[in-house]
Amino acid sequence: MTLNEIKSTEKNNILIHSVVWCFFICSSLIQFYESPFYITPDFFIQWGTGIVLFYLNYFYFVPRLLLQKKYGSYLAIVLLIIFVFMAFRMTYTISEFRDMPRPNALIPSRNGQLPLEPHFKNKRPFIFRLLPAVFYIFILASSIVIKTLSEIYTSQQNKLVAETHRTSAELNYLRKQTNPHFLFNALNSIYSLAYKKSDLVPDAIVTLSEMMRYMLYETDNKSVFLEKELNYIKNYIELQKLRLSNIENIFINIHGDTKNKYIEPLLLITFIENAFKYGTDYKGVTYVKIKIIIEENTLDFWIENKIENYTKDPNNSGIGMTNMENRLNLLYPNAHKLTIIETTDKYSLHLNLKLDQLKE
């Protein structure tokens, strides 16, 4: 959690605690609703001690003893507190009871009858003086439950934050691997044109600069407009066409509404790079077919390329494809389906993606 989030959480906790205490204290005053309203010192003693006991248990005893599995020490301290409280309440109650005025029980009244009941001046019965002990036990139990739940919640949040940071770091690592991979392929294309002393080199450099601008200003975002990502793909294909001798078998078809839809940056380009890499023979003849359909918040991506003189090199199986599969699992868990069909002369891939379930 960030420093601002921690401060915000602390402020919310203070507010919640204040509201709850005000509610309970006000609720205890309802007993005076139909009687003359006054607050005795006993009222302040009971609630003041209760609040102190709650936070002493909340901030010290529970985290340092109970949650550290020092059950014996915690139980001993709690029993000691209850004993001290009971002793104090008993001493206070007996002292107060002794100070009560005694009725003249043996002195008959003028009509010769004894008083029917003593006059206690609205003092509560003796047994009611022991009830606050239950109140303090409730305070201790409440602080245990609240603190324990708070610690569990905090622990879960910390784990979630740690997992988010780990995922973010992994994604950044994968993205940084994607950028050099793209540059390597793009520079190879321009080098090929320059080697042939082609007049298309300036156009290739302009196209590359547009792609670099996109990578510099857009790809650090968690998501980008789908329209921009598709334009980047089109530029890449145009750059590839400049260096190839045969472009008649390069197809790209895009259907559907691309506005106001988002996608992880540089998500599809690795598939296209691989298609051009393995779909071009030594003569520069290429067969690559790309089809993208957007329906509502679902994107379907198909790509197919021929493989000439197919040989599987175990030492060069494609770092980009491995990275892509990892990124899809991290960014679109349970929101994508990747199907790959590979034969000796053809490679085809289909990706179904739920755009509305992009991780924030």
NORPE-V693796 format. One record per pair of residues at least 4 apart in sequence whose ideal C-beta (glycine too) atoms are under 7 Angstrom apart, sorted by the first residue. I is the first residue (numbers start at 1). J is the second residue. D is the distance in whole Angstrom. If there is no record, write none. Layout:
BEGIN
{{I;J;D} {I;J;D}}
END
This chain:
BEGIN
{{1;5;4} {1;6;5} {1;157;7} {1;161;6} {3;7;6} {4;8;6} {5;9;6} {6;10;6} {7;11;6} {8;12;6} {9;13;6} {10;14;6} {11;15;6} {12;16;6} {13;17;6} {14;18;6} {15;19;6} {16;20;6} {17;21;6} {18;22;6} {19;23;6} {20;24;7} {21;25;6} {21;51;7} {22;26;6} {23;27;6} {24;28;7} {25;29;7} {25;47;6} {32;37;5} {39;43;5} {41;45;6} {42;46;6} {43;47;7} {44;48;5} {45;49;6} {46;50;6} {46;132;5} {46;135;7} {47;51;6} {48;52;6} {49;53;6} {50;54;6} {50;135;7} {50;136;6} {50;139;5} {51;55;7} {52;56;6} {53;57;6} {53;136;6} {53;139;5} {53;140;7} {54;58;6} {54;139;5} {54;142;7} {54;143;5} {55;59;6} {56;60;6} {56;61;7} {57;61;5} {57;62;6} {57;140;6} {57;143;4} {57;144;7} {58;62;6} {58;143;4} {58;146;7} {58;147;5} {59;63;7} {60;64;6} {61;65;5} {61;66;7} {61;74;6} {61;77;6} {62;66;5} {62;67;6} {62;143;7} {62;144;6} {62;147;4} {62;148;7} {63;67;5} {63;147;7} {64;68;6} {65;70;4} {65;73;5} {65;74;4} {66;74;5} {66;144;7} {67;151;6} {70;74;6} {71;75;6} {72;76;6} {73;77;6} {74;78;6} {75;79;6} {76;80;6} {77;81;6} {78;82;6} {78;140;6} {79;83;6} {80;84;6} {81;85;6} {82;86;6} {82;137;7} {83;87;6} {84;88;6} {85;89;6} {85;133;6} {85;136;6} {86;90;6} {86;133;6} {87;91;6} {88;92;6} {89;93;6} {89;129;6} {89;130;7} {89;132;6} {89;133;6} {90;94;6} {91;95;6} {92;96;6} {93;97;6} {93;126;7} {93;129;4} {94;98;6} {95;99;7} {97;126;6} {100;120;6} {100;123;6} {101;121;7} {103;115;6} {103;118;4} {103;119;6} {105;114;7} {105;115;7} {108;112;5} {108;113;6} {108;114;6} {109;113;6} {109;115;7} {124;128;4} {124;129;7} {131;135;7} {132;136;6} {133;137;7} {134;138;6} {135;139;7} {136;140;7} {137;141;6} {138;142;6} {139;143;6} {140;144;7} {141;145;6} {142;146;6} {143;147;6} {144;148;6} {145;149;6} {146;150;6} {147;151;6} {148;152;6} {149;153;6} {150;154;6} {151;155;6} {152;156;6} {153;157;6} {154;158;6} {155;159;6} {156;160;6} {157;161;6} {158;162;6} {159;163;6} {160;164;6} {161;165;6} {162;166;6} {163;167;6} {164;168;6} {165;169;6} {166;170;6} {167;171;6} {167;330;6} {168;172;6} {169;173;6} {170;174;6} {170;330;7} {171;175;6} {171;327;7} {171;330;6} {172;176;6} {173;177;7} {174;178;7} {174;323;5} {174;326;6} {174;327;5} {175;179;7} {175;219;7} {175;266;7} {177;181;6} {177;319;7} {177;323;6} {178;182;6} {178;266;5} {178;270;7} {178;323;7} {179;183;6} {179;215;6} {180;184;6} {181;185;7} {181;320;5} {182;186;6} {182;269;7} {183;187;6} {184;188;6} {185;189;7} {185;273;6} {186;190;7} {186;208;6} {186;239;6} {187;191;6} {188;192;6} {189;193;7} {189;204;7} {189;239;6} {189;240;6} {189;242;7} {189;243;4} {190;194;6} {190;201;7} {190;204;5} {190;205;7} {190;208;7} {191;195;6} {192;196;7} {192;243;4} {193;198;4} {193;200;6} {193;201;5} {193;204;6} {193;242;6} {193;243;5} {194;201;5} {200;204;6} {200;242;5} {201;205;6} {202;206;6} {203;207;6} {203;242;6} {204;208;6} {204;239;6} {204;242;5} {205;209;6} {206;210;7} {207;211;7} {207;235;5} {207;238;6} {207;239;5} {208;212;6} {208;239;6} {209;213;6} {210;214;7} {210;235;6} {211;215;6} {211;232;6} {211;235;5} {211;236;7} {212;216;6} {213;217;6} {214;218;5} {214;228;7} {214;232;5} {215;219;5} {218;224;5} {218;228;6} {218;265;6} {219;265;4} {219;266;6} {221;265;7} {222;360;7} {223;262;4} {223;263;6} {223;264;6} {223;358;5} {224;228;5} {224;229;6} {224;262;7} {224;263;7} {224;265;5} {225;262;6} {226;230;6} {226;258;5} {226;261;4} {226;262;6} {226;263;5} {227;231;7} {227;258;5} {227;259;7} {228;232;7} {229;233;7} {229;263;5} {229;265;6} {230;234;6} {230;254;6} {230;258;6} {231;235;6} {232;236;7} {233;237;7} {233;268;6} {233;269;6} {233;272;6} {234;238;6} {235;239;6} {236;240;7} {236;269;6} {236;272;6} {237;241;6} {237;250;7} {237;252;6} {238;242;7} {240;244;6} {240;276;5} {241;247;5} {241;250;6} {244;280;7} {244;284;5} {244;286;5} {245;283;7} {245;284;4} {245;285;7} {246;284;6} {246;285;4} {246;286;6} {249;286;6} {249;287;4} {250;286;6} {250;288;5} {251;289;5} {251;290;7} {252;290;4} {253;291;5} {254;292;5} {255;293;5} {256;293;5} {256;294;3} {256;295;6} {257;294;6} {258;294;6} {261;294;7} {261;297;7} {261;355;5} {262;355;6} {262;358;6} {263;267;6} {263;355;6} {264;327;7} {264;331;5} {264;358;7} {267;327;7} {268;272;6} {268;301;6} {269;273;6} {270;274;6} {270;320;4} {270;321;7} {270;323;7} {270;324;5} {271;275;7} {271;303;5} {271;324;7} {271;349;6} {272;276;7} {272;290;7} {272;303;7} {273;277;6} {273;320;6} {274;278;6} {274;318;6} {274;320;6} {274;321;6} {275;279;5} {275;288;5} {275;303;5} {275;305;4} {276;280;6} {276;286;7} {276;288;6} {278;305;6} {278;307;5} {278;347;6} {279;286;5} {279;287;6} {279;288;5} {279;305;3} {279;306;6} {279;307;7} {280;284;6} {280;286;4} {281;285;5} {281;308;4} {287;305;6} {287;306;4} {288;305;5} {289;304;5} {290;303;5} {291;302;4} {292;299;7} {292;301;5} {293;300;5} {294;299;5} {297;354;6} {297;355;5} {297;356;4} {298;352;7} {298;354;6} {298;355;7} {299;353;4} {299;355;6} {300;352;6} {301;351;4} {302;350;5} {303;349;5} {304;346;7} {304;348;4} {305;347;5} {306;345;6} {306;346;6} {307;345;6} {307;346;6} {307;347;6} {310;344;5} {310;345;6} {318;322;7} {319;323;6} {320;324;6} {321;325;7} {322;326;7} {323;327;6} {324;328;6} {325;329;7} {325;338;7} {326;330;6} {327;331;6} {328;332;5} {328;336;5} {328;338;6} {329;333;6} {331;358;7} {331;359;5} {332;336;4} {332;353;6} {332;354;7} {332;357;6} {335;354;4} {335;357;4} {336;351;7} {336;352;6} {336;353;5} {336;354;7} {337;352;4} {338;351;5} {339;350;5} {340;349;5} {341;348;5} {342;347;5}}
END
